[in-house]
Amino acid sequence: MSVHAYTRYARFKDSGVEWLGNIPEPWQTKRLKWVAPRDVRKAGENDSRRRYVGLENVESWTGRYLPTEAAEQANGDSLLFEDDSLLFGKLRPYLAKVLKPDFPGRCTGEFLVLSARAVSRAFLHVFLLSDPFVRTVDSSTFGAKMPRADWRFIGNLPVPLPSGPEQRVIADFLDRETARIDALIAKQERLIELLGEKRKAMISHAVTQGLNPHVKMKESGVEWLGKIPEHWEVKRLTYMFRERDERAQPDLPLLNVSIHDGVTVREFSNTRIEQMADDFNVYKVAAKDDIAFNKMRMWQGAVGVVPVDGLVSPDYTVAHPVVEMDVSYYSALFRTDRFFVEVIGQSHGIVWDRLRLYWEGFKDIYVPVPPFAEQQAIVRHLGTETEYAERTTAKVRQLIERLREKRTALISAAVTGKIDVREVA
């Protein structure tokens, strides 16, 4: 149900606050500091066993608590809060980090700890999450890199106050309706996950077993590969690629090699300072249709086809094809979970985030070699299926965004008196 489908109050009055607008005639407004004073108690050594809450433990705009396996400890002074407190994140307030805890604990000093004294805690919680309030607080922030709001401003902001029973009715209504919307969002997010899993499985099957479900299969003799079509070959990568290690072409464009996007031309930001190399002569040349990969992230899929002649980090590897092949087929193969297992086995390093795949390990890997025409057919099929999956995912993301907008609009309308939810509640 859209916001416009709800009834309106019979009579309104001017709240005297521009961002709040008109409010129902019986409602009052009081400053936040009078209805929910700030609690500034510092945690001491005896409070170390209390559960610690950082900004990362609060989900933006929903106020849900996000537990972590190892909660980050406070670097400086932490504040105490009780199970009837409210926590409002004053750092980057546009993220709307507002928690209604059901446990006593301690939190980072980037929260304001509020004690709801003359207002329903549940009602105040949803009001602090409302878009008009969050935008107003965010407009007052100071600090370019780490914008934060000040209690002297926040505490003086007005809170619209219906009667006590009506506050509870509104809070209960929003709790129920937002739970319904959140459940719909969760289903759509799960659908995106399933689409991604299906796409990965489809790619893995196509590049290792082909497109013909009736083709005769044979043992490849390669543990990570298993059975392959009978007419395919198996070769070591050393017979298919040579390492390209050319330098001293500093005028070529810079290329990124990422886990999510493969190889792309690097775009520089106009809004942030980015680190630049002192000497691009040491960067490696990557020619169009080469394969480039990040040695430290190859096992996670940081590999792809080079789109244009360019430069990559000297710590990356560039592989130039020396036989007829569709490099997009091998780029897809190199990004499958099955191939990652082999990459890990050929990599060097003591810990996971330091595993490196050097050229010597890469060239020793055995891979399937379908006929060239079949490689091209597989690439075309993957392109069609990927395009469909991306279109479907984009539509689902749009639906999620609309649901989130509806959630935000419903909260804002209810807590500011733009709609009357008493009958439907």
Contacts in CASP RR format, 6 or more apart in sequence:
PFRMAT RR
TARGET T0000
AUTHOR 0000-0000-0000
METHOD contacts of the structure
MODEL  1
MSVHAYTRYARFKDSGVEWLGNIPEPWQTKRLKWVAPRDVRKAGENDSRR
RYVGLENVESWTGRYLPTEAAEQANGDSLLFEDDSLLFGKLRPYLAKVLK
PDFPGRCTGEFLVLSARAVSRAFLHVFLLSDPFVRTVDSSTFGAKMPRAD
WRFIGNLPVPLPSGPEQRVIADFLDRETARIDALIAKQERLIELLGEKRK
AMISHAVTQGLNPHVKMKESGVEWLGKIPEHWEVKRLTYMFRERDERAQP
DLPLLNVSIHDGVTVREFSNTRIEQMADDFNVYKVAAKDDIAFNKMRMWQ
GAVGVVPVDGLVSPDYTVAHPVVEMDVSYYSALFRTDRFFVEVIGQSHGI
VWDRLRLYWEGFKDIYVPVPPFAEQQAIVRHLGTETEYAERTTAKVRQLI
ERLREKRTALISAAVTGKIDVREVA
2 406 0 8 1.000
3 406 0 8 1.000
3 409 0 8 1.000
3 410 0 8 1.000
3 413 0 8 1.000
3 418 0 8 1.000
3 419 0 8 1.000
6 413 0 8 1.000
6 419 0 8 1.000
6 420 0 8 1.000
6 421 0 8 1.000
6 424 0 8 1.000
7 419 0 8 1.000
7 420 0 8 1.000
7 423 0 8 1.000
8 418 0 8 1.000
8 419 0 8 1.000
8 420 0 8 1.000
9 24 0 8 1.000
9 25 0 8 1.000
9 417 0 8 1.000
9 420 0 8 1.000
10 25 0 8 1.000
11 24 0 8 1.000
11 25 0 8 1.000
12 22 0 8 1.000
12 23 0 8 1.000
12 24 0 8 1.000
12 25 0 8 1.000
13 22 0 8 1.000
13 23 0 8 1.000
13 24 0 8 1.000
13 25 0 8 1.000
14 21 0 8 1.000
14 22 0 8 1.000
15 21 0 8 1.000
15 22 0 8 1.000
15 23 0 8 1.000
15 29 0 8 1.000
15 158 0 8 1.000
15 160 0 8 1.000
16 29 0 8 1.000
17 29 0 8 1.000
17 158 0 8 1.000
19 132 0 8 1.000
19 135 0 8 1.000
19 136 0 8 1.000
20 29 0 8 1.000
20 132 0 8 1.000
20 158 0 8 1.000
20 160 0 8 1.000
20 416 0 8 1.000
21 416 0 8 1.000
23 29 0 8 1.000
23 160 0 8 1.000
23 416 0 8 1.000
23 417 0 8 1.000
24 162 0 8 1.000
24 417 0 8 1.000
24 420 0 8 1.000
26 162 0 8 1.000
26 163 0 8 1.000
27 160 0 8 1.000
27 161 0 8 1.000
27 162 0 8 1.000
27 417 0 8 1.000
28 160 0 8 1.000
28 161 0 8 1.000
29 158 0 8 1.000
29 159 0 8 1.000
29 160 0 8 1.000
29 161 0 8 1.000
30 118 0 8 1.000
30 158 0 8 1.000
30 159 0 8 1.000
30 161 0 8 1.000
31 155 0 8 1.000
31 156 0 8 1.000
31 157 0 8 1.000
31 158 0 8 1.000
31 159 0 8 1.000
32 114 0 8 1.000
32 154 0 8 1.000
32 155 0 8 1.000
32 156 0 8 1.000
32 157 0 8 1.000
32 158 0 8 1.000
32 159 0 8 1.000
33 151 0 8 1.000
33 155 0 8 1.000
33 156 0 8 1.000
34 118 0 8 1.000
35 116 0 8 1.000
35 117 0 8 1.000
35 118 0 8 1.000
35 119 0 8 1.000
35 124 0 8 1.000
35 159 0 8 1.000
35 161 0 8 1.000
36 86 0 8 1.000
36 114 0 8 1.000
36 115 0 8 1.000
36 116 0 8 1.000
36 117 0 8 1.000
36 118 0 8 1.000
36 119 0 8 1.000
36 124 0 8 1.000
36 159 0 8 1.000
37 114 0 8 1.000
37 115 0 8 1.000
37 117 0 8 1.000
38 112 0 8 1.000
38 113 0 8 1.000
38 114 0 8 1.000
38 115 0 8 1.000
38 151 0 8 1.000
38 155 0 8 1.000
39 79 0 8 1.000
39 80 0 8 1.000
39 81 0 8 1.000
39 82 0 8 1.000
39 85 0 8 1.000
39 113 0 8 1.000
39 114 0 8 1.000
39 115 0 8 1.000
40 79 0 8 1.000
40 113 0 8 1.000
41 79 0 8 1.000
41 80 0 8 1.000
41 113 0 8 1.000
42 77 0 8 1.000
42 78 0 8 1.000
42 79 0 8 1.000
42 80 0 8 1.000
43 50 0 8 1.000
43 74 0 8 1.000
43 77 0 8 1.000
43 78 0 8 1.000
43 79 0 8 1.000
43 80 0 8 1.000
43 106 0 8 1.000
47 78 0 8 1.000
47 80 0 8 1.000
47 105 0 8 1.000
47 106 0 8 1.000
50 80 0 8 1.000
50 104 0 8 1.000
50 105 0 8 1.000
50 106 0 8 1.000
51 71 0 8 1.000
51 103 0 8 1.000
51 104 0 8 1.000
51 105 0 8 1.000
51 106 0 8 1.000
52 71 0 8 1.000
52 72 0 8 1.000
52 73 0 8 1.000
52 74 0 8 1.000
52 78 0 8 1.000
52 105 0 8 1.000
52 106 0 8 1.000
52 107 0 8 1.000
52 108 0 8 1.000
53 65 0 8 1.000
53 71 0 8 1.000
53 81 0 8 1.000
53 87 0 8 1.000
53 99 0 8 1.000
53 101 0 8 1.000
53 105 0 8 1.000
53 106 0 8 1.000
53 107 0 8 1.000
53 108 0 8 1.000
53 111 0 8 1.000
54 71 0 8 1.000
54 72 0 8 1.000
54 107 0 8 1.000
54 108 0 8 1.000
54 110 0 8 1.000
54 111 0 8 1.000
55 89 0 8 1.000
55 91 0 8 1.000
55 95 0 8 1.000
55 97 0 8 1.000
55 108 0 8 1.000
55 110 0 8 1.000
55 111 0 8 1.000
56 66 0 8 1.000
56 68 0 8 1.000
56 72 0 8 1.000
57 65 0 8 1.000
57 66 0 8 1.000
57 67 0 8 1.000
57 68 0 8 1.000
57 71 0 8 1.000
57 99 0 8 1.000
58 64 0 8 1.000
58 65 0 8 1.000
58 66 0 8 1.000
58 87 0 8 1.000
58 89 0 8 1.000
58 97 0 8 1.000
58 98 0 8 1.000
58 99 0 8 1.000
59 65 0 8 1.000
59 66 0 8 1.000
59 97 0 8 1.000
60 95 0 8 1.000
60 96 0 8 1.000
60 97 0 8 1.000
61 95 0 8 1.000
61 96 0 8 1.000
61 129 0 8 1.000
61 404 0 8 1.000
61 407 0 8 1.000
61 408 0 8 1.000
62 129 0 8 1.000
62 178 0 8 1.000
62 182 0 8 1.000
63 96 0 8 1.000
63 97 0 8 1.000
63 98 0 8 1.000
63 99 0 8 1.000
63 100 0 8 1.000
63 125 0 8 1.000
63 129 0 8 1.000
65 99 0 8 1.000
65 101 0 8 1.000
74 106 0 8 1.000
74 107 0 8 1.000
74 108 0 8 1.000
74 109 0 8 1.000
76 109 0 8 1.000
77 109 0 8 1.000
78 106 0 8 1.000
78 107 0 8 1.000
78 108 0 8 1.000
78 109 0 8 1.000
79 106 0 8 1.000
79 107 0 8 1.000
79 108 0 8 1.000
79 109 0 8 1.000
79 111 0 8 1.000
79 113 0 8 1.000
80 104 0 8 1.000
80 105 0 8 1.000
80 106 0 8 1.000
80 113 0 8 1.000
81 87 0 8 1.000
81 101 0 8 1.000
81 104 0 8 1.000
81 105 0 8 1.000
81 106 0 8 1.000
81 107 0 8 1.000
81 111 0 8 1.000
81 113 0 8 1.000
82 104 0 8 1.000
82 105 0 8 1.000
82 115 0 8 1.000
83 101 0 8 1.000
83 102 0 8 1.000
83 103 0 8 1.000
83 104 0 8 1.000
84 115 0 8 1.000
84 116 0 8 1.000
84 121 0 8 1.000
85 101 0 8 1.000
85 113 0 8 1.000
85 114 0 8 1.000
85 115 0 8 1.000
85 116 0 8 1.000
86 98 0 8 1.000
86 99 0 8 1.000
86 100 0 8 1.000
86 113 0 8 1.000
86 114 0 8 1.000
86 115 0 8 1.000
86 116 0 8 1.000
86 121 0 8 1.000
86 124 0 8 1.000
86 125 0 8 1.000
86 128 0 8 1.000
87 97 0 8 1.000
87 98 0 8 1.000
87 99 0 8 1.000
87 101 0 8 1.000
87 107 0 8 1.000
87 111 0 8 1.000
87 112 0 8 1.000
87 113 0 8 1.000
87 114 0 8 1.000
88 97 0 8 1.000
88 98 0 8 1.000
88 111 0 8 1.000
88 112 0 8 1.000
88 114 0 8 1.000
88 128 0 8 1.000
88 154 0 8 1.000
89 95 0 8 1.000
89 97 0 8 1.000
89 98 0 8 1.000
89 110 0 8 1.000
89 111 0 8 1.000
89 112 0 8 1.000
90 110 0 8 1.000
90 111 0 8 1.000
90 112 0 8 1.000
90 137 0 8 1.000
90 148 0 8 1.000
90 149 0 8 1.000
90 150 0 8 1.000
90 151 0 8 1.000
90 154 0 8 1.000
91 110 0 8 1.000
91 146 0 8 1.000
91 147 0 8 1.000
91 148 0 8 1.000
92 141 0 8 1.000
92 146 0 8 1.000
92 147 0 8 1.000
92 148 0 8 1.000
93 134 0 8 1.000
93 137 0 8 1.000
93 138 0 8 1.000
93 141 0 8 1.000
93 147 0 8 1.000
93 148 0 8 1.000
93 149 0 8 1.000
94 134 0 8 1.000
94 135 0 8 1.000
94 138 0 8 1.000
96 129 0 8 1.000
96 134 0 8 1.000
97 111 0 8 1.000
98 125 0 8 1.000
98 128 0 8 1.000
98 129 0 8 1.000
99 111 0 8 1.000
100 121 0 8 1.000
100 122 0 8 1.000
100 125 0 8 1.000
107 113 0 8 1.000
110 148 0 8 1.000
112 151 0 8 1.000
112 154 0 8 1.000
114 124 0 8 1.000
116 124 0 8 1.000
119 159 0 8 1.000
119 161 0 8 1.000
119 167 0 8 1.000
120 164 0 8 1.000
120 167 0 8 1.000
120 168 0 8 1.000
120 171 0 8 1.000
122 167 0 8 1.000
122 168 0 8 1.000
122 171 0 8 1.000
122 172 0 8 1.000
122 175 0 8 1.000
123 167 0 8 1.000
123 168 0 8 1.000
123 170 0 8 1.000
123 171 0 8 1.000
123 415 0 8 1.000
124 159 0 8 1.000
125 171 0 8 1.000
126 170 0 8 1.000
126 171 0 8 1.000
126 174 0 8 1.000
126 411 0 8 1.000
126 414 0 8 1.000
126 415 0 8 1.000
127 133 0 8 1.000
127 159 0 8 1.000
127 160 0 8 1.000
127 415 0 8 1.000
128 134 0 8 1.000
129 411 0 8 1.000
130 408 0 8 1.000
130 411 0 8 1.000
130 412 0 8 1.000
130 415 0 8 1.000
130 416 0 8 1.000
131 408 0 8 1.000
131 409 0 8 1.000
131 411 0 8 1.000
131 412 0 8 1.000
132 412 0 8 1.000
132 416 0 8 1.000
133 157 0 8 1.000
136 157 0 8 1.000
137 149 0 8 1.000
137 153 0 8 1.000
137 154 0 8 1.000
137 157 0 8 1.000
138 147 0 8 1.000
138 149 0 8 1.000
140 149 0 8 1.000
140 150 0 8 1.000
140 153 0 8 1.000
140 154 0 8 1.000
141 147 0 8 1.000
141 148 0 8 1.000
141 149 0 8 1.000
142 148 0 8 1.000
142 150 0 8 1.000
160 415 0 8 1.000
160 416 0 8 1.000
160 417 0 8 1.000
161 167 0 8 1.000
162 170 0 8 1.000
162 417 0 8 1.000
166 422 0 8 1.000
169 421 0 8 1.000
169 422 0 8 1.000
169 425 0 8 1.000
170 414 0 8 1.000
170 415 0 8 1.000
170 421 0 8 1.000
170 425 0 8 1.000
172 425 0 8 1.000
173 414 0 8 1.000
173 421 0 8 1.000
173 424 0 8 1.000
173 425 0 8 1.000
174 410 0 8 1.000
174 411 0 8 1.000
174 414 0 8 1.000
174 415 0 8 1.000
177 410 0 8 1.000
178 407 0 8 1.000
178 410 0 8 1.000
178 411 0 8 1.000
181 403 0 8 1.000
181 406 0 8 1.000
181 407 0 8 1.000
181 410 0 8 1.000
182 407 0 8 1.000
184 403 0 8 1.000
185 400 0 8 1.000
185 403 0 8 1.000
185 404 0 8 1.000
188 396 0 8 1.000
188 399 0 8 1.000
188 400 0 8 1.000
188 403 0 8 1.000
189 400 0 8 1.000
191 396 0 8 1.000
192 393 0 8 1.000
192 396 0 8 1.000
192 397 0 8 1.000
195 389 0 8 1.000
195 392 0 8 1.000
195 393 0 8 1.000
195 396 0 8 1.000
196 389 0 8 1.000
196 393 0 8 1.000
198 389 0 8 1.000
199 385 0 8 1.000
199 386 0 8 1.000
199 389 0 8 1.000
200 336 0 8 1.000
200 337 0 8 1.000
202 382 0 8 1.000
202 385 0 8 1.000
203 332 0 8 1.000
203 335 0 8 1.000
203 336 0 8 1.000
203 382 0 8 1.000
203 386 0 8 1.000
204 336 0 8 1.000
204 337 0 8 1.000
204 338 0 8 1.000
206 332 0 8 1.000
206 378 0 8 1.000
206 381 0 8 1.000
206 382 0 8 1.000
207 329 0 8 1.000
207 332 0 8 1.000
207 333 0 8 1.000
207 336 0 8 1.000
207 368 0 8 1.000
207 378 0 8 1.000
207 382 0 8 1.000
208 225 0 8 1.000
208 226 0 8 1.000
208 228 0 8 1.000
208 333 0 8 1.000
208 336 0 8 1.000
208 338 0 8 1.000
208 368 0 8 1.000
209 217 0 8 1.000
209 227 0 8 1.000
209 228 0 8 1.000
209 229 0 8 1.000
210 229 0 8 1.000
210 370 0 8 1.000
210 374 0 8 1.000
210 378 0 8 1.000
211 374 0 8 1.000
211 377 0 8 1.000
211 378 0 8 1.000
211 381 0 8 1.000
212 229 0 8 1.000
215 229 0 8 1.000
215 230 0 8 1.000
215 231 0 8 1.000
216 229 0 8 1.000
216 230 0 8 1.000
217 227 0 8 1.000
217 228 0 8 1.000
217 229 0 8 1.000
217 230 0 8 1.000
218 227 0 8 1.000
218 228 0 8 1.000
218 229 0 8 1.000
218 230 0 8 1.000
219 226 0 8 1.000
219 227 0 8 1.000
220 226 0 8 1.000
220 227 0 8 1.000
220 228 0 8 1.000
220 232 0 8 1.000
220 234 0 8 1.000
220 366 0 8 1.000
220 368 0 8 1.000
221 234 0 8 1.000
222 234 0 8 1.000
222 366 0 8 1.000
224 338 0 8 1.000
224 339 0 8 1.000
224 341 0 8 1.000
224 342 0 8 1.000
225 234 0 8 1.000
225 338 0 8 1.000
225 366 0 8 1.000
225 367 0 8 1.000
225 368 0 8 1.000
228 234 0 8 1.000
228 368 0 8 1.000
229 370 0 8 1.000
231 371 0 8 1.000
232 368 0 8 1.000
232 369 0 8 1.000
232 370 0 8 1.000
232 371 0 8 1.000
233 368 0 8 1.000
233 369 0 8 1.000
234 366 0 8 1.000
234 367 0 8 1.000
234 368 0 8 1.000
234 369 0 8 1.000
235 366 0 8 1.000
235 367 0 8 1.000
235 369 0 8 1.000
236 363 0 8 1.000
236 364 0 8 1.000
236 365 0 8 1.000
236 366 0 8 1.000
236 367 0 8 1.000
237 319 0 8 1.000
237 362 0 8 1.000
237 363 0 8 1.000
237 364 0 8 1.000
237 365 0 8 1.000
237 366 0 8 1.000
237 367 0 8 1.000
238 363 0 8 1.000
238 364 0 8 1.000
239 322 0 8 1.000
239 323 0 8 1.000
240 321 0 8 1.000
240 322 0 8 1.000
240 323 0 8 1.000
240 325 0 8 1.000
240 330 0 8 1.000
240 367 0 8 1.000
240 369 0 8 1.000
241 291 0 8 1.000
241 319 0 8 1.000
241 320 0 8 1.000
241 321 0 8 1.000
241 322 0 8 1.000
241 363 0 8 1.000
242 319 0 8 1.000
242 320 0 8 1.000
242 322 0 8 1.000
243 317 0 8 1.000
243 318 0 8 1.000
243 319 0 8 1.000
243 320 0 8 1.000
243 359 0 8 1.000
243 363 0 8 1.000
244 284 0 8 1.000
244 285 0 8 1.000
244 286 0 8 1.000
244 287 0 8 1.000
244 290 0 8 1.000
244 318 0 8 1.000
244 319 0 8 1.000
244 320 0 8 1.000
245 284 0 8 1.000
245 318 0 8 1.000
246 284 0 8 1.000
246 285 0 8 1.000
247 281 0 8 1.000
247 282 0 8 1.000
247 283 0 8 1.000
247 284 0 8 1.000
247 285 0 8 1.000
247 314 0 8 1.000
248 281 0 8 1.000
249 281 0 8 1.000
249 285 0 8 1.000
249 310 0 8 1.000
249 311 0 8 1.000
250 279 0 8 1.000
250 280 0 8 1.000
250 281 0 8 1.000
250 283 0 8 1.000
250 311 0 8 1.000
252 285 0 8 1.000
252 309 0 8 1.000
252 310 0 8 1.000
252 311 0 8 1.000
253 265 0 8 1.000
253 266 0 8 1.000
253 308 0 8 1.000
253 309 0 8 1.000
253 310 0 8 1.000
253 311 0 8 1.000
254 265 0 8 1.000
254 266 0 8 1.000
254 280 0 8 1.000
254 283 0 8 1.000
254 310 0 8 1.000
254 311 0 8 1.000
254 312 0 8 1.000
255 263 0 8 1.000
255 264 0 8 1.000
255 265 0 8 1.000
255 266 0 8 1.000
255 286 0 8 1.000
255 292 0 8 1.000
255 306 0 8 1.000
255 307 0 8 1.000
255 310 0 8 1.000
255 311 0 8 1.000
255 312 0 8 1.000
256 262 0 8 1.000
256 263 0 8 1.000
256 264 0 8 1.000
256 265 0 8 1.000
256 266 0 8 1.000
257 263 0 8 1.000
257 292 0 8 1.000
257 293 0 8 1.000
257 294 0 8 1.000
257 297 0 8 1.000
257 302 0 8 1.000
257 303 0 8 1.000
257 304 0 8 1.000
257 312 0 8 1.000
257 313 0 8 1.000
257 316 0 8 1.000
258 264 0 8 1.000
258 302 0 8 1.000
259 297 0 8 1.000
259 300 0 8 1.000
259 301 0 8 1.000
259 302 0 8 1.000
262 301 0 8 1.000
262 302 0 8 1.000
262 303 0 8 1.000
262 304 0 8 1.000
262 331 0 8 1.000
263 286 0 8 1.000
263 292 0 8 1.000
263 303 0 8 1.000
263 304 0 8 1.000
263 305 0 8 1.000
263 306 0 8 1.000
263 307 0 8 1.000
263 312 0 8 1.000
264 307 0 8 1.000
265 307 0 8 1.000
265 308 0 8 1.000
268 274 0 8 1.000
277 283 0 8 1.000
280 311 0 8 1.000
282 314 0 8 1.000
283 311 0 8 1.000
283 312 0 8 1.000
283 313 0 8 1.000
283 314 0 8 1.000
284 311 0 8 1.000
284 312 0 8 1.000
284 313 0 8 1.000
284 314 0 8 1.000
284 316 0 8 1.000
284 318 0 8 1.000
285 309 0 8 1.000
285 310 0 8 1.000
285 311 0 8 1.000
285 318 0 8 1.000
286 292 0 8 1.000
286 306 0 8 1.000
286 309 0 8 1.000
286 310 0 8 1.000
286 311 0 8 1.000
286 312 0 8 1.000
286 318 0 8 1.000
287 306 0 8 1.000
287 309 0 8 1.000
287 310 0 8 1.000
287 318 0 8 1.000
287 320 0 8 1.000
288 306 0 8 1.000
288 307 0 8 1.000
288 308 0 8 1.000
288 309 0 8 1.000
289 305 0 8 1.000
289 306 0 8 1.000
289 321 0 8 1.000
289 327 0 8 1.000
290 305 0 8 1.000
290 306 0 8 1.000
290 318 0 8 1.000
290 319 0 8 1.000
290 320 0 8 1.000
290 321 0 8 1.000
290 327 0 8 1.000
291 303 0 8 1.000
291 304 0 8 1.000
291 305 0 8 1.000
291 306 0 8 1.000
291 318 0 8 1.000
291 319 0 8 1.000
291 321 0 8 1.000
291 327 0 8 1.000
291 330 0 8 1.000
291 331 0 8 1.000
291 334 0 8 1.000
292 303 0 8 1.000
292 304 0 8 1.000
292 306 0 8 1.000
292 312 0 8 1.000
292 316 0 8 1.000
292 317 0 8 1.000
292 318 0 8 1.000
292 319 0 8 1.000
293 301 0 8 1.000
293 302 0 8 1.000
293 303 0 8 1.000
293 304 0 8 1.000
293 316 0 8 1.000
293 317 0 8 1.000
293 319 0 8 1.000
293 334 0 8 1.000
293 357 0 8 1.000
293 362 0 8 1.000
294 302 0 8 1.000
294 303 0 8 1.000
294 313 0 8 1.000
294 315 0 8 1.000
294 316 0 8 1.000
295 315 0 8 1.000
295 316 0 8 1.000
295 317 0 8 1.000
295 356 0 8 1.000
295 357 0 8 1.000
295 358 0 8 1.000
296 302 0 8 1.000
296 315 0 8 1.000
296 353 0 8 1.000
296 354 0 8 1.000
296 355 0 8 1.000
296 356 0 8 1.000
298 334 0 8 1.000
298 343 0 8 1.000
298 347 0 8 1.000
298 357 0 8 1.000
298 362 0 8 1.000
299 340 0 8 1.000
299 343 0 8 1.000
299 344 0 8 1.000
299 347 0 8 1.000
299 355 0 8 1.000
299 357 0 8 1.000
300 340 0 8 1.000
301 334 0 8 1.000
301 335 0 8 1.000
301 340 0 8 1.000
303 331 0 8 1.000
303 334 0 8 1.000
303 335 0 8 1.000
304 331 0 8 1.000
304 334 0 8 1.000
304 335 0 8 1.000
305 327 0 8 1.000
305 328 0 8 1.000
305 331 0 8 1.000
306 318 0 8 1.000
312 318 0 8 1.000
317 357 0 8 1.000
317 358 0 8 1.000
317 359 0 8 1.000
317 362 0 8 1.000
319 362 0 8 1.000
321 327 0 8 1.000
321 330 0 8 1.000
324 372 0 8 1.000
325 372 0 8 1.000
325 375 0 8 1.000
326 372 0 8 1.000
326 375 0 8 1.000
326 376 0 8 1.000
326 378 0 8 1.000
326 379 0 8 1.000
328 379 0 8 1.000
328 382 0 8 1.000
329 370 0 8 1.000
329 375 0 8 1.000
329 376 0 8 1.000
329 378 0 8 1.000
329 379 0 8 1.000
330 367 0 8 1.000
332 378 0 8 1.000
332 379 0 8 1.000
332 382 0 8 1.000
333 339 0 8 1.000
333 367 0 8 1.000
333 368 0 8 1.000
342 365 0 8 1.000
343 357 0 8 1.000
343 365 0 8 1.000
344 355 0 8 1.000
346 357 0 8 1.000
346 361 0 8 1.000
346 362 0 8 1.000
346 364 0 8 1.000
346 365 0 8 1.000
347 355 0 8 1.000
347 356 0 8 1.000
347 357 0 8 1.000
347 361 0 8 1.000
348 355 0 8 1.000
348 356 0 8 1.000
348 358 0 8 1.000
349 355 0 8 1.000
349 356 0 8 1.000
370 378 0 8 1.000
412 418 0 8 1.000
413 419 0 8 1.000
414 421 0 8 1.000
END
